[in-house]
Amino acid sequence: MQHKSLGEMQCAIARSLERVGEWWSILILRDAFQGLTRFGQFQESLDIAPNMLTRRLNGLVGAGLLERRPYSLRPLRHEYVLTALGRDFRPVLWSLLAWGNKHFMPEGHTVQIVDAETGAIADPVLVDRRSGRVLLSPDFESAAGPAANERVRKRQAFARAHRENEAKP
């Protein structure tokens, strides 16, 4: 079944999902951050069908998150290495990990983020680079940007009105 392309929508979330919005793709990126680079390594880690893995790797290469590099010429074999764009996905993965640990791991954390020097457990949060403040509602909200079309502006106006209505006693 062909899905609708999100790549042309006026939404950064939709365009991001066009590149990584399928669970296998995110798990491949997770494994790439753990140092896996070869087809067989990904297949063993994920227990994924070869044809599905091929499609997902090709998609991540096409989206610019992974680079395909030959490591053997006879027979020709490739490894898949994170690009700068792919490496920028790490905070997203860490946010998913922290959210999942908080809400979906009643048996305890199987993976956690730690300070590489001290081993202290980290608690990731999103912070505004300019002010250093934690990005939490109601102190921060989304708003239409300068490139927003009328549809986006209407959606953001509706969201603002909804927030204001909820804030009333």
C-alpha positions in Angstrom: 0.0 0.0 0.0 1.4 3.4 -1.0 1.3 6.0 1.7 0.8 9.7 1.2 4.1 11.6 1.0 4.6 14.1 3.8 7.7 15.6 2.2 5.9 18.6 0.8 3.8 19.5 3.8 4.4 22.8 5.5 5.4 21.1 8.7 8.9 20.3 10.0 7.4 17.3 11.9 5.8 15.9 8.8 8.9 16.4 6.7 11.0 14.7 9.4 8.6 11.8 9.5 9.0 11.4 5.7 12.6 10.6 6.4 12.5 8.6 9.7 8.9 8.0 10.5 8.9 4.3 10.2 10.0 2.2 13.2 12.6 0.1 11.3 14.3 3.3 10.2 14.5 4.7 13.7 15.9 1.3 15.0 18.5 1.2 12.2 19.6 4.7 13.3 19.7 3.5 16.9 21.9 0.7 16.0 24.1 2.9 13.8 24.7 5.1 16.9 25.8 1.9 18.7 28.5 1.3 16.0 26.7 -1.1 13.6 27.6 -0.4 10.0 27.1 -3.6 8.0 24.0 -5.2 6.6 24.5 -8.4 8.5 24.9 -6.6 11.8 21.7 -4.7 11.3 19.9 -7.8 10.3 21.1 -9.8 13.3 20.3 -7.0 15.7 16.9 -6.3 14.4 15.8 -9.7 13.2 14.4 -8.0 10.1 13.7 -9.5 6.7 16.5 -8.7 4.2 14.2 -7.0 1.7 12.8 -4.7 4.3 16.2 -3.9 5.6 17.4 -3.1 2.1 14.4 -0.8 1.6 15.0 1.0 4.9 18.8 1.4 4.4 18.2 2.7 0.9 15.6 5.2 2.3 18.0 6.4 4.9 20.8 6.8 2.4 18.4 8.6 0.0 17.3 10.9 2.8 21.0 11.7 3.6 21.0 10.2 7.1 23.4 7.4 6.2 26.2 7.1 3.6 26.8 3.9 1.8 30.6 3.1 1.5 32.2 0.0 0.0 34.4 -1.9 2.4 35.0 -4.9 0.1 35.4 -5.0 -3.7 35.3 -8.8 -4.1 32.6 -9.4 -3.5 31.3 -5.9 -3.4 30.0 -5.1 0.1 28.9 -1.8 1.6 28.8 -0.4 5.1 26.4 2.3 6.2 27.8 5.2 8.2 26.0 8.1 9.8 26.3 11.4 8.0 26.3 14.8 9.8 22.5 14.9 9.2 22.2 11.5 10.7 24.3 12.4 13.7 22.0 15.3 14.4 19.3 12.8 15.1 20.9 11.6 18.3 19.1 14.0 20.6 15.7 12.9 19.1 16.7 9.2 19.9 17.7 10.2 23.4 14.4 12.0 23.9 12.5 8.9 22.8 14.6 6.8 25.1 13.9 9.0 28.1 10.2 9.2 27.3 10.0 5.4 26.9 12.0 4.8 30.1 9.6 7.1 32.0 6.4 5.7 30.6 6.8 2.2 29.2 9.5 0.4 31.2 7.9 -0.8 34.4 10.4 -3.5 34.7 13.2 -0.9 34.8 15.5 0.8 32.3 17.4 -1.5 29.9 19.3 1.4 28.4 19.9 4.8 30.0 21.9 7.9 29.1 25.0 8.5 31.3 27.7 11.0 31.6 30.6 9.5 29.7 33.1 10.8 32.3 31.4 10.1 35.6 28.8 7.5 34.7 26.1 9.6 36.4 22.7 9.0 34.9 21.5 11.9 32.8 17.9 13.2 32.5 17.6 14.8 29.1 15.4 17.8 28.6 15.0 20.2 25.7 16.4 23.6 26.5 16.2 26.9 24.6 19.7 27.7 23.4 19.2 31.4 23.8 17.8 31.6 27.3 18.9 28.3 28.8 15.3 27.7 30.0 13.7 24.3 29.8 11.1 24.1 27.0 7.9 23.4 28.8 4.3 24.6 28.4 2.9 27.1 29.2 6.2 29.1 29.1 6.8 28.0 25.5 4.4 27.3 22.7 4.5 26.7 18.9 3.7 29.6 16.6 3.5 30.2 12.9 6.8 31.0 11.4 7.6 33.5 8.6 7.3 30.8 5.8 3.9 29.5 7.1 1.1 29.3 4.6 -2.6 30.2 5.5 -3.4 26.6 6.5 -0.5 26.5 9.0 -1.4 30.0 10.3 -5.0 28.9 10.9 -3.9 25.7 12.7 -1.6 27.7 15.0 -4.3 30.3 15.7 -6.7 27.5 16.6 -4.1 26.0 18.9 -3.4 29.3 20.6 -7.1 29.9 21.1 -7.5 26.4 22.6 -4.6 27.1 25.0 -6.1 30.4 26.0 -9.5 28.8 26.5 -8.0 26.0 28.7 -6.2 28.6 30.8 -9.4 30.4 31.8 -10.7 29.5 35.2 
